[in-house]
Amino acid sequence: MALIELRGINKTYEMGGEPLRALRDLELDIEAGEYISIMGPSGSGKSTLLYLLSGLEITTSGEIWLEDKPVHSMDEKLITLLRREYIGFVFQDFNLVPNLTFLENILIPAYL
């Protein structure tokens, strides 16, 4: 059993009333201790995949499993707990809290 399993992942957005398919029938297994790279041109679904893996977005269809936990069917509270315990994320944009110092922003997870 893989650490992370994706089965039949699809993600579609609505853009100007038209469907835009970001991911189509994605299947992926990532084993514990394995290092992977997600590479591709702009708009190929890299960020979408990471957002789905972390529960920041939900799939249009398909299943995501993390250590045998069904991320695809978790409510917001369980997904929040899952992110707190299992997922580290470095965003492309910094998502800093503007009224905090740099050090205070870094220490936010320690407060939690």
C-alpha positions as CSV (number, residue, x, y, z in Angstrom):
1,M,0.0,0.0,0.0
2,A,1.4,3.4,-1.1
3,L,1.7,6.4,1.3
4,I,-0.3,8.4,-1.2
5,E,-2.7,7.0,-3.8
6,L,-4.7,8.8,-6.5
7,R,-7.3,6.9,-8.4
8,G,-9.1,8.4,-11.4
9,I,-8.6,12.0,-10.4
10,N,-10.4,14.6,-12.4
11,K,-10.5,18.3,-11.8
12,T,-12.6,20.6,-14.0
13,Y,-13.0,24.4,-13.5
14,E,-15.6,26.7,-15.1
15,M,-14.0,29.5,-17.1
16,G,-16.4,31.9,-18.8
17,G,-19.1,29.3,-18.7
18,E,-16.9,26.7,-20.4
19,P,-15.4,23.7,-18.7
20,L,-11.6,23.6,-18.3
21,R,-10.1,20.2,-17.5
22,A,-7.0,20.7,-15.3
23,L,-6.6,17.0,-14.6
24,R,-8.0,14.0,-16.4
25,D,-8.1,10.4,-15.1
26,L,-4.9,10.8,-13.1
27,E,-3.5,7.7,-11.4
28,L,-0.5,8.0,-9.1
29,D,1.1,6.0,-6.2
30,I,3.8,7.6,-4.0
31,E,5.6,5.2,-1.7
32,A,6.8,6.2,1.8
33,G,10.4,7.7,1.5
34,E,10.1,8.2,-2.2
35,Y,11.0,11.6,-3.7
36,I,9.2,12.8,-6.8
37,S,9.2,15.9,-9.0
38,I,6.1,17.3,-10.6
39,M,7.1,19.1,-13.8
40,G,5.4,20.6,-16.7
41,P,4.6,23.8,-18.5
42,S,2.4,26.5,-17.1
43,G,-1.2,25.5,-17.0
44,S,-0.6,21.7,-17.0
45,G,-2.1,21.1,-13.6
46,K,0.9,21.0,-11.2
47,S,-0.5,23.4,-8.6
48,T,-4.0,21.9,-9.0
49,L,-2.5,18.5,-8.1
50,L,-0.8,19.8,-5.0
51,Y,-3.9,21.6,-3.9
52,L,-5.9,18.4,-4.3
53,L,-3.3,16.4,-2.4
54,S,-3.4,18.8,0.5
55,G,-7.2,19.1,0.6
56,L,-7.1,22.8,-0.3
57,E,-9.3,22.0,-3.2
58,I,-11.7,19.0,-3.8
59,T,-11.7,16.7,-6.9
60,T,-14.4,16.8,-9.5
61,S,-14.2,13.0,-9.3
62,G,-11.8,10.3,-8.1
63,E,-10.2,9.2,-4.9
64,I,-7.2,10.5,-2.9
65,W,-5.8,8.3,-0.1
66,L,-3.1,9.4,2.4
67,E,-1.9,6.5,4.6
68,D,-5.2,4.7,4.0
69,K,-7.2,7.8,4.9
70,P,-9.9,8.9,2.3
71,V,-9.0,12.6,1.7
72,H,-11.6,12.7,-1.0
73,S,-14.5,12.1,1.4
74,M,-13.3,14.1,4.5
75,D,-15.1,17.1,5.8
76,E,-13.2,20.4,6.3
77,K,-12.4,19.7,10.0
78,L,-10.8,16.4,9.2
79,I,-8.9,17.8,6.3
80,T,-7.6,20.6,8.5
81,L,-6.3,18.1,11.0
82,L,-4.8,16.0,8.2
83,R,-2.9,19.1,6.9
84,R,-1.7,19.9,10.5
85,E,-0.3,16.4,11.1
86,Y,0.9,15.3,7.7
87,I,1.4,18.0,5.1
88,G,4.1,20.7,4.8
89,F,3.5,23.2,2.1
90,V,5.7,25.9,0.6
91,F,3.4,28.1,-1.6
92,Q,4.5,29.9,-4.7
93,D,3.1,33.1,-3.3
94,F,4.1,33.7,0.3
95,N,0.6,34.0,1.9
96,L,2.1,36.1,4.7
97,V,-0.1,37.8,7.2
98,P,0.5,41.5,6.4
99,N,0.3,42.9,9.9
100,L,2.8,40.3,11.3
101,T,6.6,40.5,11.0
102,F,8.5,37.9,9.0
103,L,9.4,36.0,12.2
104,E,5.9,36.1,13.5
105,N,4.6,34.6,10.1
106,I,7.2,31.8,10.3
107,L,6.1,31.0,13.9
108,I,2.4,30.7,13.1
109,P,2.5,26.9,13.0
110,A,4.2,26.8,16.4
111,Y,1.3,28.7,17.9
112,L,-1.1,26.1,16.5
